[in-house]
Amino acid sequence: MARQFLLERQKLPVVDAVRRLVALQAQEPASPYLALWNRLEGFDPAELDEALRSFAVVKAPLMRITLHAVAAEDRAPFHQAMTPTLRAARLNDRRFRASGLTVADADALVPHVLAFARRPRVRQEIEAALEERLGAAADPGVWWALRTFAPLVHAPAEEPWSFGRSPRYVAAPDVHGGGDPPAPDEPVGSDEPAAVTAATAATARLVRRYLAAFGPASRQDFAQFALLRQTEVGPAFEALGDALVTLPGPDGATLYDVPDAPLPDDDAPAPPRLLPMWDSVLLAHKDRGRVIPPAYRAHVIRRNGDVLPTVLVDGYVAGVWRPVDGGLEVTAFHALVDDDWEGIECEARGLLAFLAGREVAVYGRFGHWWSRLPGAQVRVVRPG
């Protein structure tokens, strides 16, 4: 919670905050904005607008084959670390295999797609270009695969949250020399750095950044966060060597961390927060019980993968929230004391004021889940 700025809001420039948080889940356009609203003091959404317009922060498929917003200099190494997963998830899928193309055919198409996408393109434009090149071999599964593992980012197009429902794709700024090369992290810790492959070095960089933002954590936690196999995770941890410290974890597990990272006491106060859908803090560890009580997990993480906007109380999920006519509805899964409600209502009024300038009915299309949720207490907070 401390490393995710959820114990106390921080005063940081947006790009610095995104870098320190590693990555912001971005399936829903509003989610990076709400994630930063929860974490930054005096957050101005226009600052994130500008960071996205200038590609100082970029949106692309990365960890868990999911759209994330990351600092621009992190995209290339994070993408390199994630490439095995991104490729396997798409090139081994029947939707790509139905095209009849081989993996080599797909790889040969990447430079042409990147050249075509020097300026933002919508899906129909890229599919038409692929059809012109492939003729009868063109198939929707080809672009479906390429858009995930090729070095493309989403181009901002519209308000209220910079991105809409119809993505525009553009070659990542670093691909055509449109930006500085990624700054290297500290040495990975190996006595023979030349022996470390580029892929392992990229994964090691992601490990360090993950631990700084979510540690202490196990190798299994990192594998869950990134959706990488242990055959890829293990060499990265080994390469880091003495650059990491170890701590005892539950049931004898070994936890890893970066040196001198903050470790607040267990009784450090954790104020209420109203997190966006798919907030990273809910998904960063194999044991989701770190933040989501086991009894509530199925309510919050739906079978189709939707992760509802949650209410944190004392650092744990206590319920969910959604906008409704005239206010913001908070559903608590268990009875809360008055002090907890006072803090939640203060946050809710702040969130309502924030949404009023952008999209009052944010996440409205996910409202069907609420008919299936338990509610020990339900309150509607009005603006004020």
Secondary structure as UniProt FT lines:
FT   TURN            2..5
FT   HELIX           14..21
FT   STRAND          24..25
FT   TURN            29..30
FT   HELIX           31..39
FT   TURN            41..42
FT   HELIX           45..53
FT   TURN            54..55
FT   STRAND          57..61
FT   HELIX           63..65
FT   STRAND          67..71
FT   HELIX           72..91
FT   HELIX           94..97
FT   TURN            98..99
FT   HELIX           103..116
FT   TURN            117..118
FT   STRAND          121..122
FT   HELIX           123..134
FT   HELIX           135..137
FT   HELIX           140..149
FT   STRAND          152..154
FT   STRAND          168..171
FT   TURN            173..177
FT   HELIX           193..195
FT   HELIX           198..214
FT   HELIX           219..226
FT   HELIX           230..240
FT   HELIX           241..243
FT   STRAND          245..248
FT   HELIX           250..252
FT   STRAND          254..257
FT   TURN            259..260
FT   TURN            266..267
FT   STRAND          273..274
FT   TURN            277..278
FT   HELIX           280..282
FT   HELIX           288..290
FT   HELIX           294..296
FT   HELIX           297..300
FT   TURN            303..304
FT   STRAND          310..313
FT   TURN            314..315
FT   STRAND          316..324
FT   TURN            325..326
FT   STRAND          327..332
FT   HELIX           338..356
FT   TURN            357..358
FT   TURN            360..363
FT   HELIX           364..372
FT   STRAND          377..381
//
